[in-house]
């Protein structure tokens, strides 16, 4: 069963995920923080700070947000 978060995951919920990875914890925790806050390299954020002309996904023509990228984007539907 797929788990969806309606709020930010707690540190206790994320710790097992971070510890299972072979990547450094600092790298993982930084990326989790960026995804939770929306401050990442997706068009929605880049357009808000002036680095991209629009916020729309190239394939779906809707705003390319974290939620769209993780939950809706067709390219990753099989991985979900």
C-alpha positions in Angstrom: 0.0 0.0 0.0 1.3 3.4 -1.0 1.7 5.9 1.9 0.9 9.5 1.2 1.7 12.4 3.5 -0.8 15.1 4.2 1.8 16.9 6.4 5.6 16.8 6.5 7.0 13.5 7.6 8.4 13.5 11.1 12.0 12.9 11.9 11.0 9.5 13.4 9.3 8.5 10.2 12.2 9.5 7.9 15.1 8.1 10.0 14.5 4.4 8.9 14.4 5.6 5.2 17.6 7.6 5.6 19.5 4.8 7.4 18.7 2.2 4.7 20.4 4.2 2.0 24.1 4.0 1.1 24.2 7.7 0.4 25.5 10.1 3.1 22.8 11.2 5.6 23.5 14.9 5.1 22.9 14.5 1.3 19.6 12.6 1.9 18.3 14.9 4.6 19.1 18.0 2.5 17.1 16.5 -0.4 14.2 15.5 1.8 14.1 19.0 3.3 14.1 20.6 -0.2 11.3 18.3 -1.3 9.2 19.0 1.8 9.6 22.8 1.4 9.3 22.9 -2.4 12.8 24.6 -2.7 14.2 22.3 -5.4 15.1 22.2 -9.1 11.5 21.9 -10.3 10.0 24.5 -12.6 7.5 25.8 -10.1 10.2 26.9 -7.7 12.6 28.0 -10.5 10.0 30.2 -12.0 9.1 31.8 -8.7 12.7 32.9 -8.2 13.1 34.0 -11.8 15.3 31.2 -13.3 12.7 29.8 -15.6 10.1 31.5 -17.7 7.2 29.2 -16.8 6.2 26.7 -14.2 4.5 24.1 -16.5 5.6 20.5 -16.9 6.7 19.8 -20.5 4.6 16.7 -20.7 1.5 17.5 -18.7 1.1 21.3 -19.1 0.3 21.7 -15.4 2.6 23.3 -12.7 5.7 21.2 -12.1 5.5 21.0 -8.3 6.9 18.4 -5.9 3.4 16.8 -5.6 3.1 16.6 -9.4 6.6 15.2 -9.8 6.2 12.5 -7.1 2.5 11.6 -7.3 1.3 12.4 -10.9 4.1 12.5 -13.4 3.5 9.7 -15.9 7.2 8.8 -16.3 7.3 7.4 -12.7 3.9 5.7 -12.6 5.4 2.2 -12.8 7.8 3.0 -9.9 5.0 4.2 -7.7 
